[in-house]
Amino acid sequence: MRSPSPISRQSGFSLIEVLVTLIILLLGLLGLVGLMLTGQRAEAESYQRTQALILLQDMIGRINANRSVAGCYAFTADPVNGLPYLGTGAAAAPACSLGTVQAYTMANGDLAAWSSLLAGAAETNASGNVGAMIGARGCVSYDSVSGVYLVSVAWLGVGKTVAPGAGLGCGKGLYGDEARRRVVSATLQIANLN
C-alpha cells in the first residue's frame, strides 16, 4: 500500500490558517480603531482647553486694559455656584456705571463681546454660532478680602474625568454630570495706588 503524499495530508490546513490569520488581523484593526477614537477624543479635549485658555486670557487682558473700572467686570455675585455667568444660555451682560462714561462703556462692551465669544460667535455656519467649546460659560468674581479677581471659563468635556474643585463654581450644575464639566481659571490682582 502506498502512503499518501505530504501534500494531500495538509490539504485542509491552509484554509484554517488563513481564517486564523484574518481573525488576528481583524482584532489588530479593531484595536487600531479604538486607539484612533481615543486619540480623536483627546484632540477634541485639547482643542477645547486651548480655546478656553485663549478666552480666559482675553478677559484678563480686557480687565487690565480698563483697570480704573475693574469692579465692572466682577459680575459673578455667587462664585460658589457660578451665578450669574456669561456665554451659552446667559442673559444679557449686567450693566455697570462705575467711573467715567468712557470707562464703563468700554467695560460693558467688553462683557458683551466676551459673552458673544463664549457663545461661539467667532465661529459660525449656516445654522448659527458653532463656537470652539461645547456650552462655554464665563465667570468673573471679586474677593474683597484678598483683593483678587477670579476669571473662569467652563465648558462641557467629551468624556468623564474628575469634577472641578469646590473653589471653581463656574458652570456648576449646568452640564448634567459634574465629571464632564471642565473649568480653567486664573487670578488677577490690581494694585490700589491711591
C-alpha positions as CSV (number, residue, x, y, z in Angstrom):
1,M,0.0,0.0,0.0
2,R,1.2,3.3,-0.9
3,S,1.5,6.1,1.7
4,P,-0.2,9.4,1.0
5,S,1.9,12.2,-0.2
6,P,2.7,15.0,2.2
7,I,0.7,17.5,0.2
8,S,-2.5,15.5,0.4
9,R,-2.2,15.2,4.2
10,Q,-2.1,19.0,4.7
11,S,-4.8,20.0,2.2
12,G,-7.3,21.4,4.7
13,F,-4.9,23.3,7.0
14,S,-4.2,26.2,4.7
15,L,-7.8,27.4,4.8
16,I,-7.8,27.2,8.6
17,E,-4.5,29.1,8.8
18,V,-5.9,31.8,6.5
19,L,-9.0,32.1,8.8
20,V,-6.9,32.4,11.9
21,T,-4.7,35.0,10.3
22,L,-7.8,37.0,9.3
23,I,-9.1,36.9,12.8
24,I,-5.8,38.1,14.2
25,L,-5.7,40.8,11.7
26,L,-9.3,41.8,12.5
27,L,-8.5,42.0,16.2
28,G,-5.5,44.2,15.4
29,L,-7.6,46.5,13.3
30,L,-10.3,46.8,16.0
31,G,-7.6,47.8,18.4
32,L,-6.3,50.4,16.0
33,V,-9.8,51.8,15.6
34,G,-10.2,52.1,19.4
35,L,-6.8,53.9,19.6
36,M,-7.9,56.3,16.8
37,L,-11.1,57.1,18.7
38,T,-9.2,57.7,21.9
39,G,-6.8,60.0,20.0
40,Q,-9.7,62.0,18.5
41,R,-11.3,62.4,21.9
42,A,-8.1,63.6,23.4
43,E,-7.6,66.0,20.4
44,A,-11.1,67.5,20.9
45,E,-10.5,67.9,24.7
46,S,-7.1,69.6,24.0
47,Y,-8.6,71.9,21.4
48,Q,-11.4,73.0,23.7
49,R,-9.0,73.6,26.6
50,T,-6.8,75.7,24.3
51,Q,-9.8,77.8,23.2
52,A,-10.9,78.2,26.9
53,L,-7.4,79.5,27.8
54,I,-7.5,82.0,24.9
55,L,-10.8,83.3,26.1
56,L,-9.6,83.4,29.7
57,Q,-6.5,85.4,28.7
58,D,-8.8,87.7,26.6
59,M,-10.9,88.7,29.6
60,I,-7.8,89.2,31.8
61,G,-6.4,91.5,29.1
62,R,-9.7,93.4,28.9
63,I,-9.7,93.9,32.7
64,N,-6.0,95.0,32.7
65,A,-6.7,97.5,29.9
66,N,-9.5,99.1,31.8
67,R,-8.3,98.9,35.4
68,S,-10.0,102.1,36.6
69,V,-13.4,100.3,36.5
70,A,-12.2,96.7,37.2
71,G,-15.2,96.3,39.5
72,C,-17.5,96.5,36.5
73,Y,-16.1,93.2,35.3
74,A,-16.8,91.3,38.5
75,F,-20.4,90.3,37.6
76,T,-20.5,86.8,39.3
77,A,-22.0,87.6,42.6
78,D,-22.2,83.9,43.7
79,P,-18.8,82.4,42.9
80,V,-19.6,79.1,44.7
81,N,-22.4,78.3,42.3
82,G,-21.0,80.4,39.4
83,L,-24.0,82.7,39.0
84,P,-24.6,84.8,37.1
85,Y,-22.4,83.8,34.1
86,L,-21.9,84.9,30.5
87,G,-21.8,82.8,27.4
88,T,-24.1,79.9,26.4
89,G,-27.6,80.4,27.7
90,A,-26.8,83.6,29.6
91,A,-28.9,86.6,29.9
92,A,-27.6,90.0,28.8
93,A,-24.3,91.1,30.4
94,P,-25.0,93.2,33.5
95,A,-24.7,97.0,33.0
96,C,-22.2,98.9,35.1
97,S,-21.9,102.7,35.7
98,L,-18.7,103.0,37.8
99,G,-16.1,105.5,36.9
100,T,-16.2,107.7,33.8
101,V,-18.7,107.2,31.0
102,Q,-15.9,106.1,28.6
103,A,-14.5,103.6,31.1
104,Y,-17.8,101.9,32.0
105,T,-19.0,102.0,28.4
106,M,-15.8,100.1,27.4
107,A,-16.4,97.6,30.3
108,N,-20.0,97.0,29.3
109,G,-18.8,96.5,25.7
110,D,-16.1,94.1,26.8
111,L,-18.5,92.0,28.8
112,A,-21.0,91.8,25.9
113,A,-18.2,90.9,23.5
114,W,-16.8,88.2,25.8
115,S,-20.3,86.7,26.3
116,S,-20.7,86.6,22.5
117,L,-17.3,84.9,22.1
118,L,-18.2,82.3,24.8
119,A,-21.4,81.6,22.9
120,G,-19.4,80.8,19.8
121,A,-19.8,84.0,17.7
122,A,-16.2,83.7,16.5
123,E,-17.1,80.6,14.5
124,T,-20.4,80.4,12.6
125,N,-22.0,78.3,9.9
126,A,-25.4,78.4,8.2
127,S,-27.2,77.2,11.4
128,G,-25.6,79.9,13.6
129,N,-22.8,80.0,16.2
130,V,-20.9,76.8,16.5
131,G,-18.0,78.0,18.7
132,A,-15.0,76.2,19.8
133,M,-16.3,74.7,23.1
134,I,-19.4,72.9,24.0
135,G,-21.6,75.1,26.2
136,A,-18.9,77.6,27.1
137,R,-19.6,79.9,30.1
138,G,-17.5,82.5,31.7
139,C,-17.4,83.9,35.3
140,V,-15.6,86.8,36.9
141,S,-15.8,87.2,40.7
142,Y,-14.0,89.5,43.1
143,D,-12.9,88.6,46.6
144,S,-12.9,91.9,48.6
145,V,-10.9,90.4,51.4
146,S,-7.9,89.4,49.3
147,G,-8.5,92.0,46.5
148,V,-8.2,89.2,43.9
149,Y,-10.4,88.7,40.8
150,L,-11.0,85.1,39.7
151,V,-11.7,84.7,36.0
152,S,-13.0,81.3,34.9
153,V,-14.2,79.6,31.7
154,A,-16.3,76.4,31.9
155,W,-17.4,74.0,29.2
156,L,-18.7,70.5,28.6
157,G,-16.0,67.9,28.2
158,V,-16.2,65.0,25.8
159,G,-15.6,62.3,28.4
160,K,-15.8,61.9,32.2
161,T,-12.9,62.9,34.4
162,V,-12.8,64.3,37.9
163,A,-15.2,67.1,38.9
164,P,-13.6,70.5,39.3
165,G,-12.8,71.6,42.9
166,A,-15.2,73.4,45.2
167,G,-13.5,76.8,44.5
168,L,-14.4,76.6,40.8
169,G,-18.1,77.1,40.7
170,C,-18.4,78.5,37.1
171,G,-20.9,76.3,35.2
172,K,-21.7,74.3,38.3
173,G,-24.8,72.1,37.8
174,L,-25.3,73.2,34.2
175,Y,-23.8,70.2,32.3
176,G,-25.7,67.3,33.9
177,D,-22.6,65.4,35.1
178,E,-20.0,67.3,37.1
179,A,-17.4,64.8,35.9
180,R,-17.8,66.2,32.4
181,R,-17.6,69.9,33.5
182,R,-14.2,71.4,32.7
183,V,-13.0,74.7,34.2
184,V,-9.9,76.8,33.6
185,S,-9.3,79.8,35.8
186,A,-6.7,82.5,36.6
187,T,-6.5,85.1,39.3
188,L,-5.8,88.8,38.8
189,Q,-4.9,91.3,41.5
190,I,-5.0,95.0,40.7
191,A,-2.9,97.2,42.9
192,N,-4.5,100.2,44.6
193,L,-2.1,103.1,44.1
194,N,-4.2,105.7,45.9
